[in-house]
């Protein structure tokens, strides 16, 4: 046997070194930091992955990555971000899980390469990406100074392009600044745990910058983001719930944009539950047009039982948007909710609907629009927020869709909102309930407009109003084939199921043309 | 015994109270009707039980998310 060369480790030595490095990586930030997280009821980076993916399916890459700064090599297991591949309900996904116990999961060269790697593989090979966010931003001092900046930042010219080739889901699970914040904004679905913070910079830094104490909840808490900014789709109380929500969201999506979403078992249409739901519809929607109701009950009665997964329930509440199933197939519902603002669409609702149109269209999910709206909100507040521009964004997105769009007018559809909710050629099939009313303006207002300046008394205005109300009856649209079917309330689900089947995109195998794949993620 | 808050879904005013303190109600029963943006908005019982208290009277203004009553069950 040849003598070993001096200084070259033996095979046994190399394996021992591997075991040492793996153990160091798996120890994360050390037992004290991990114990404090457990005491606070917060999962660590690796426990989150385990909870997220199917048992035993995790394949890590970059475990042995460490800081590029020699003095930090022993203090940066996995360089603070755990990356790899797993399965969710049997389907492959890529995962990035931030390890806050390692230098606040701050970004630096090695961990940015790891993220870029799994992003590249997931995009090319058709896998959704899950970003489990909790990070303090760019690492100091690595990113400081001109050379630090130049070496570490801005070297990926496509890093922040959102090309919707595979679904991205993000969780805000602690302080999220820097990369965790960016990926939360770029993702198709974002769930936030109460107590977590999503912001451009920490409240400490913000307090320093403005010389006043800034409350982290005001800066980037769950209420701000679920009610004011709309950057977050859903809010939960624990890490585990957030991970379950991500699994649920992904179950409505395909693995990549060139396939249809997975199909679930269809409910038994002849069963008692389905027939009872059909009967409920006419009772949920009052005949008296002054009476409001919660449109989400209509969606729940029309969709497969228990399948409605509402997005942004507390933002832009006058619109209801959410994923659901019809006969087991994923569908996107967009609806006006007369419970709020009498169903009149405001700027937040326009933003919410536009974003949802982009999601469904990018991932081959057909859209059902349920209409009951007196029009857009009018007034100074909306104008200050660029209402006409937001209405146009909404129209542009609607008209760019290549997935099937089915529109059903339950009661009111007035003015420009008639177009935005799929009226005329803005959807593939327009249907209406028999008592639906469509016109340019609600007769209550329109009568005043046309009699203004004529010295008309109340009796004449009432006559004009009555004549207009007569003309608004939906049969006028049916007579010119601008409404293709008038369906009775209890026939609604059967009608939609039939239309969804007729409008399957057969020539392309269910895949749309994705003309909004690059649509901005916030606007 | 648990208590559940009855929450107003909108900003508006109380148009009609449709229940009485002490009345037994089922989940989903309309407890009161609010007026908001010229629409009648029903406020439903969040759970079955007894109307323990009402925090508003007809004609009162009410804010979104305000507690308008309590159900004991």
Interface residues (C-beta under 8 A of the other chain):
Chain A: X288 X290 X291 X292 X293 X294 X338 X339 X340 X341 X342 X343 X344
Chain B: X9 X10 X36 X37 X38 X39 X40 X41 X42
